[in-house]
Structure formats: C-alpha cells, structure tokens
Amino acid sequence: MPVVAMTVNGKAVSADVESRTLLVQFLRENLRLTGTHVGCDTSQCGACVVMVNDQSIKSCTALAVSLQGAHVTTIEGLAKDGKLHPMQEAFRQNHGLQCGFCTPGMIMSAIDIVNRNGSRLEEKTVREELEGNICRCTGYHNIVKAIVAGGAAMGA
C-alpha cells in the first residue's frame, strides 16, 4: 500500500492507504476528522468541501495519494485558540444552519468564495457560487446572509 503524507490543519500526517482511497475517506477514517461529510457520493452536494492548498475542492472526488505534500484544511482546522473563524461566527449569528449536515461544506465553500471574490459580496454572487452545494433543509436565505456577513467580517 502506498504511504500518503500531507499537512492537515497545520499538522503533518501520514498513513498507509489503498491507492483508491478518497480524501474524504482518509480524513474521516484514518484521521477521525468527521466534520467533513459524505452526502451524495457523486460530487453533487458539496458536504465534503475542504481547502487544499487554499482552494476549495470536493474531497469525495480527490484521491488521497494524489495530494502527497498538500496542505489541507478541514472545518476542524478553522477555529483558532477557541475562537471561531469569522465565517463560522457569521453562520452562528445569522442562523445559517438548520440540521447542520451541509454546514461544514458550506462554510469551506464560503471562505473560498470570499478568497476569490473579495469580502464585499452581493447576494446574487453568493447564490451563483453556491450552485455546487445543496442544503436539503432549504436554509439558503440564512446561508446567503451568513456568507455576506462572514465575508464582511473576513475583510475587517
């Protein structure tokens, strides 16, 4: 079995994995980082979004071995010293979650949206950018509000 080594949430990790192991499986099963969810197995829902080298990807579509040496950030790696990341805090303050299943992927996607589009976001932009993320509870209105507020907080 190949050995995969990468940095996850600032910590160097490595493990023997099968060559077909997906990043989401590596995170959940090998590292026990279960905040990254598997919602569809078809790359449609966005529940598995993580940051790889500061860009969002759907971790259900990436082989762990293809990310040798990568820097991966999961939802567990956002809070620092007990303080939520500004986007996490915006989701909390704006009730940007209902059941919470899609929330980690939404937050990771939201951070990428801000990184690519700047901190002053319009609702239209957020709605277009979230096309690859599904909320089955239909909480999109508050999710969009949270992302706009989180972007502003990230820019402050």
MONOR-V76991 format. One record per pair of residues at least 24 apart in sequence whose C-alpha atoms are under 10 Angstrom apart, sorted by sequence separation. I is the first residue (numbers start at 1). J is the second residue. D is the distance in whole Angstrom. If there is no record, write none. Layout:
# MONOR-V76991
I_J_D + I_J_D
This chain:
# MONOR-V76991
24_48_7 + 36_60_10 + 49_73_10 + 50_74_5 + 51_75_9 + 87_111_7 + 106_130_8 + 109_133_8 + 123_147_9 + 8_33_10 + 23_48_9 + 24_49_9 + 49_74_8 + 50_75_7 + 86_111_9 + 122_147_10 + 123_148_7 + 24_50_9 + 48_74_9 + 49_75_9 + 85_111_10 + 106_132_10 + 121_147_8 + 122_148_7 + 23_50_9 + 48_75_10 + 87_114_10 + 106_133_7 + 121_148_6 + 75_103_9 + 76_104_9 + 105_133_7 + 106_134_9 + 119_147_10 + 120_148_7 + 121_149_9 + 75_104_6 + 78_107_10 + 105_134_9 + 106_135_9 + 119_148_8 + 120_149_9 + 121_150_10 + 122_151_10 + 74_104_8 + 75_105_8 + 78_108_9 + 103_133_10 + 119_149_9 + 120_150_10 + 121_151_7 + 74_105_9 + 75_106_10 + 102_133_8 + 103_134_10 + 119_150_8 + 120_151_6 + 121_152_8 + 27_59_9 + 75_107_8 + 102_134_7 + 103_135_8 + 119_151_4 + 120_152_6 + 26_59_9 + 74_107_10 + 75_108_7 + 101_134_10 + 102_135_6 + 110_143_9 + 114_147_8 + 118_151_7 + 119_152_5 + 120_153_10 + 24_58_8 + 25_59_8 + 74_108_8 + 101_135_8 + 102_136_8 + 110_144_9 + 113_147_9 + 114_148_9 + 117_151_9 + 118_152_9 + 119_153_8 + 120_154_10 + 23_58_9 + 24_59_5 + 25_60_8 + 73_108_9 + 100_135_9 + 101_136_9 + 102_137_9 + 119_154_6 + 120_155_8 + 23_59_5 + 24_60_5 + 99_135_9 + 101_137_9 + 107_143_9 + 110_146_9 + 111_147_8 + 114_150_9 + 115_151_9 + 118_154_9 + 119_155_5 + 22_59_7 + 23_60_6 + 24_61_8 + 26_63_9 + 27_64_9 + 98_135_9 + 99_136_9 + 100_137_9 + 106_143_8 + 110_147_6 + 114_151_6 + 118_155_8 + 119_156_8 + 22_60_6 + 23_61_8 + 24_62_8 + 25_63_9 + 26_64_7 + 36_74_7 + 97_135_9 + 98_136_9 + 99_137_7 + 106_144_10 + 109_147_10 + 110_148_9 + 113_151_9 + 114_152_9 + 21_60_10 + 22_61_7 + 23_62_6 + 24_63_9 + 25_64_8 + 26_65_10 + 35_74_7 + 36_75_7 + 98_137_7 + 107_146_9 + 111_150_8 + 115_154_9 + 22_62_6 + 23_63_5 + 24_64_8 + 34_74_9 + 35_75_6 + 36_76_9 + 97_137_9 + 98_138_9 + 99_139_9 + 103_143_9 + 107_147_8 + 110_150_8 + 111_151_8 + 114_154_8 + 115_155_10 + 21_62_9 + 22_63_4 + 23_64_4 + 33_74_8 + 34_75_9 + 35_76_7 + 97_138_10 + 98_139_7 + 106_147_9 + 110_151_8 + 114_155_9 + 9_51_10 + 20_62_9 + 21_63_6 + 22_64_5 + 23_65_8 + 33_75_9 + 34_76_9 + 97_139_7 + 98_140_10 + 8_51_10 + 20_63_6 + 21_64_6 + 22_65_8 + 23_66_9 + 33_76_7 + 96_139_7 + 97_140_9 + 107_150_9 + 111_154_9 + 8_52_9 + 19_63_7 + 20_64_8 + 21_65_8 + 22_66_9 + 23_67_8 + 33_77_10 + 95_139_9 + 96_140_8 + 98_142_10 + 7_52_10 + 18_63_10 + 19_64_8 + 20_65_8 + 21_66_10 + 27_72_10 + 96_141_8 + 97_142_8 + 98_143_10 + 7_53_10 + 18_64_9 + 19_65_6 + 59_105_10 + 95_141_10 + 96_142_5 + 97_143_7 + 17_64_8 + 18_65_9 + 19_66_9 + 27_74_9 + 58_105_9 + 94_141_10 + 95_142_6 + 96_143_4 + 17_65_8 + 57_105_10 + 94_142_6 + 95_143_8 + 96_144_8 + 16_65_10 + 23_72_10 + 56_105_9 + 93_142_10 + 94_143_8 + 96_145_7 + 97_146_9 + 94_144_9 + 95_145_9 + 96_146_6 + 57_108_9 + 58_109_9 + 91_142_8 + 94_145_7 + 95_146_7 + 96_147_8 + 56_108_7 + 57_109_8 + 91_143_7 + 93_145_10 + 94_146_5 + 47_100_10 + 48_101_10 + 49_102_10 + 55_108_9 + 56_109_6 + 90_143_9 + 91_144_9 + 93_146_8 + 94_147_9 + 14_68_9 + 47_101_7 + 48_102_8 + 49_103_10 + 50_104_8 + 51_105_10 + 55_109_9 + 56_110_9 + 91_145_8 + 92_146_8 + 14_69_10 + 47_102_5 + 48_103_10 + 49_104_7 + 50_105_7 + 56_111_8 + 57_112_10 + 90_145_9 + 91_146_5 + 94_149_8 + 13_69_10 + 46_102_7 + 47_103_7 + 48_104_8 + 49_105_5 + 50_106_10 + 55_111_9 + 56_112_6 + 90_146_5 + 91_147_7 + 93_149_9 + 94_150_9 + 12_69_9 + 45_102_8 + 46_103_10 + 47_104_7 + 48_105_6 + 49_106_8 + 50_107_9 + 51_108_7 + 54_111_10 + 55_112_6 + 56_113_9 + 89_146_9 + 90_147_7 + 91_148_10 + 93_150_10 + 6_64_9 + 12_70_10 + 46_104_9 + 47_105_4 + 48_106_9 + 49_107_9 + 50_108_6 + 51_109_8 + 54_112_8 + 55_113_10 + 88_146_9 + 90_148_9 + 91_149_8 + 5_64_9 + 6_65_9 + 12_71_9 + 46_105_6 + 47_106_7 + 49_108_6 + 50_109_8 + 87_146_7 + 88_147_9 + 90_149_6 + 91_150_7 + 4_64_7 + 5_65_8 + 7_67_10 + 11_71_9 + 45_105_9 + 46_106_7 + 47_107_10 + 48_108_9 + 49_109_7 + 51_111_9 + 55_115_9 + 87_147_7 + 89_149_9 + 90_150_5 + 3_64_10 + 4_65_5 + 6_67_7 + 7_68_9 + 8_69_10 + 10_71_8 + 11_72_9 + 45_106_10 + 47_108_9 + 48_109_10 + 51_112_8 + 54_115_9 + 55_116_9 + 86_147_10 + 87_148_9 + 89_150_7 + 90_151_9 + 3_65_8 + 4_66_9 + 5_67_8 + 6_68_6 + 7_69_7 + 8_70_8 + 9_71_8 + 10_72_8 + 11_73_10 + 39_101_8 + 46_108_9 + 47_109_10 + 50_112_10 + 87_149_8 + 88_150_8 + 90_152_9 + 2_65_8 + 4_67_8 + 5_68_5 + 6_69_4 + 7_70_6 + 8_71_6 + 9_72_6 + 10_73_8 + 38_101_9 + 39_102_8 + 46_109_8 + 86_149_9 + 87_150_4 + 90_153_8 + 4_68_6 + 5_69_6 + 6_70_5 + 7_71_5 + 8_72_5 + 9_73_5 + 37_101_7 + 38_102_9 + 86_150_6 + 87_151_7 + 89_153_9 + 90_154_10 + 3_68_9 + 4_69_8 + 5_70_8 + 6_71_6 + 7_72_6 + 8_73_6 + 9_74_7 + 36_101_9 + 37_102_8 + 85_150_9 + 86_151_8 + 87_152_9 + 4_70_10 + 5_71_10 + 6_72_7 + 7_73_8 + 8_74_8 + 9_75_9 + 11_77_10 + 35_101_9 + 36_102_9 + 37_103_9 + 86_152_9 + 87_153_7 + 9_76_7 + 10_77_8 + 35_102_10 + 36_103_9 + 37_104_8 + 38_105_10 + 86_153_6 + 87_154_7 + 8_76_10 + 9_77_5 + 35_103_9 + 36_104_6 + 37_105_8 + 85_153_9 + 86_154_6 + 8_77_8 + 9_78_8 + 35_104_6 + 36_105_7 + 85_154_9 + 86_155_10 + 35_105_9 + 86_156_10 + 36_108_10 + 58_132_9 + 58_133_10 + 49_132_10 + 46_130_9 + 49_133_9 + 46_131_9 + 47_132_10 + 48_133_9 + 45_131_9 + 46_132_6 + 47_133_7 + 44_131_9 + 45_132_6 + 46_133_4 + 47_134_8 + 44_132_6 + 45_133_5 + 46_134_6 + 47_135_9 + 43_132_8 + 44_133_7 + 45_134_5 + 46_135_9 + 43_133_9 + 44_134_8 + 45_135_8 + 45_136_9 + 40_134_10 + 39_134_9
